[in-house]
Amino acid sequence: MILGISSDLPSFKALTFHEGLNVLVADRTEDSTERQTRNSAGKTSAIEVIHFLLGSDAGKGSMFQVPELAAYAFHGTFRLGGHEVSVSRRGDNANQILLDPDAAALLGVDLSHDKKANRPYLPVKRWRELLGHHWFGLPHDPKGTELGASFSPSFRSMVSYFIRRNKVGGFQSPERQGDKQQPSDWQINLSYLIGLDWRVPRDIEDLRLREASLRELKKAIREGAFGRMFGSVAEIRPELNRIEDRMARLREQTANFEVLEEYRTFAREAADARRRIKAIGHELVQARQTIEHLQRVSEVERPPEYAVLERIYRSAGVELPGVVLRRFDDVKSFQLSVVENRKAHLAEQVAETHARIAALEAEMKVLDGRQSQIMQVLAGKGALDDFTRMGEELATLEMQATLLREKLRNAEILEGKKNQAQIERLTLHERLQADHRQREGVLRTAMRRIDAAISGLYDDRRGNLIVDATSKGPEFRITIQGDGNRGGIDHMEIFCFDLMLYQAARERFAGGPGFLVHDSHLFDGVDPRQVRSALILGKSVIGDLGGQYIVTLNSETLPLLGLDVEIVDDILDPRLSDDEGGGLFGIRFELK
C-alpha cells in the first residue's frame, strides 16, 4: 500500500493516500493546450514519482536527472510486511535507497554503507527484491533460486500492471504494460500473477532462444562464416565414403608394396615395349591395306583388246592393210609381255608385304610376352619415391577424412538439435495445455472476475477473458462485444484486466501490493458513463478488499460523471493545476 509521497524540494506538493478510492484532480487553465513540452499539472508525474520510489530505472533521460530535480530527494511511505516503511531516493544517486536502519532490521534486510557520505543505504536492486518478496511472494533473497534465474517473474514487470505508465505504452493492450515488453515477459509474469505454471512459458522462451541461435548458426554456415567446418549430412556423407574407399585401397596397396631397385629400368622397358607394340599395330594395318590394294591392281591388269578395234574398222567398211595388222600383232605381243611382267612384280610385292606382316607379328608377340613378364615382376612393387608418394597421399586423405567426420558430426548435431527442438516444442505445448486443464479452477475464477467487471461497466455488452495455450506460450486477451467507440472499449478491457489482476494478487500473495493506480489516459475516449461506472466499481471491489484505487483525472471530467457526492471525500488535497506554481513540483522545467 502507498501511504504518501513527498520531497525535500520546497515547492513539491506532498500527497497522502488512504484506503479506498483516491482521486488526484488536476485543474486546467483556459490557455493550456492538450500537448505541452513543459511539465504542467503533474498528475502523470505523480505516477512517475511512485515508480521512482519503487525502484524504476532512472538513467539518462529520466525526469529525475534534470538539473532542477536531480539534487533533491523524493520520499515515499509504504506498507510492507505489516510495517510502515519510509524510503528516500535522489536522481543524482539513483542506485541507493535510503532506509532507516530500524526499519531494515524489522524487514530482515542488511544495509550497505556509503563510506563517502558516511551513511547506510539499500542498493536499489535489493530494494526491488524486498518489495517483490512482500507484495508478490518472491524469495527474500532470490539469488541461487529458480525465481532468481533468467526468465522468471520480476517485481518491476509485475508492479507495472498495477501502476501503468502512458509514456511507455502501458495503455495499448491488457496483457502488456509497455510497448517494448516482450511476449515471454508478459507470459511469464501474468502466469505467475494469475496462478498458472510460469515455468512452462519460461521453458518455451528458453527453447525459442535456442531455436533462434540455431537459425543464426545455419545462416552463418550458408554464408560461409565458418569456412568448411559445417555442411549438411546429405552432402558430407557421400564425399566421406569416397575418401574412405580410396584410403582402404591405398592401405591395401601400401601393405603389399615392395621396393624394387631396378623398378625404373623395368618400367622404362615396359613403356618402350608398349610404344613399339602400338607402332607395330599401325604398321600392320598399313601392310594389310597395301596387300588389298596390290591384289586389286593385279586383277585388273590385262592387254588392250585390239580385236575389238579391228571389228570396228570392218563394220565401217574399211579394210585394214596387212602391214597394219602385222603392226597390231607386234604391239599385242609387247603389251602381253608388259602385263605379265607387271603381274609378276605385284606378286613379288604382295609376298614381301606378307613377309613383313609375319615379321611384325612375331616382333609384337615377343614384345607382348616381355611386357607381360615385366608387369609380373613389377606387380605389387615400385620405386621408393612411389611408396613415399602413396604414404603422403594416404596422410592427406586421412586429414580430409578427419575433417569430414567432424563436419558430419557437427551436421548431425545441428540437424538433431532441430529435430529435438521440434519434439521439445510439442512437449511444452502439451505441458501448457495440461497445466491449464489442471488449473481450470484458477482460470474460471479469473474469467468470472472479468465477467463481473464487464457487467459492472455495461448493461448491454458481454465479454470474455480468453487464455489460449498455444505452442508459443499462453495468450491472454479480453473481448467485449458490441459496436460503438472501439478505442474506449479497448481501454475498458484494460480496466477489467487490471481489476482481475488486483483481486488475484490480493488472494495469492496475502494482500499483494494493495493498490491499483490508473492514470487519466486510461479514460481517454471512454464514454463518461463508463468512467463513472469504473470509478464506482473500482472503489467498491478494491475498497471492500482493504486496498487503494488511485486515479488521476482532469477537473473538467468531474462534472460529466455526476459523482460529486459519491467521491467528494475521495478527492485528494491538494488539487493540482497547470499554472506557474500549481503543479506537483511547483516549478517548471524542460523534459528532454
Buried (B, 14 or more C-beta within 10 A) or exposed (E): BBBBBBBEBEEBBEBEBBBBBBBBBBBBEEEBEEEEEEBBBBBBBBBBBBBBBBBBEBEEEBBBBBEBBBEBBBBBBBBBBEEEBBBBBBBEBBEBBBBBEEBBEBBEBEBEEEEEEEEBBBBBEBBBBBBBBBBBBBBEBBEEEEBBEEBBBBBBBBBBBBBBBBEBBBBBBBBBBBEEBEBBBBBBBBBBBBBBBBBBBBBBBBBBEBBEEBEEBBEEBEEEEEEEEBBBBEEBBEBBEEBBEBBEEBBEBEEEBEEBEEBEEBBEBBEEBBEBBEEBEEBBEEBEEBBEBBEEEBEEBEBEEBEEEBEEEEEEEEEEEEEEEEEBEEEBEEBEEEBEEBBEEBEEBBEBBEEBBEEBEEBBEEBBEBBEBBEEBBEEBBBEEBBEEBEEBBEEBBEBBEBBBEBBEBBEEBBEBEEEBEEBBEEBBEBBBEBBEEBEEBBEBBBEBBBBBBBBBBEEBEBBBEBEBEEBBBBBBBEBEEEEEEEBBBBBBBBBBBBBBBBBBBEBBEBBBBBBBBBBBBBEBBBBBBBBBBBBBBBBBBBEBEBBBBBBBBBEBBEEBEBEEBBEEBBBEEBBBBBEEBBBBBBBBEEE
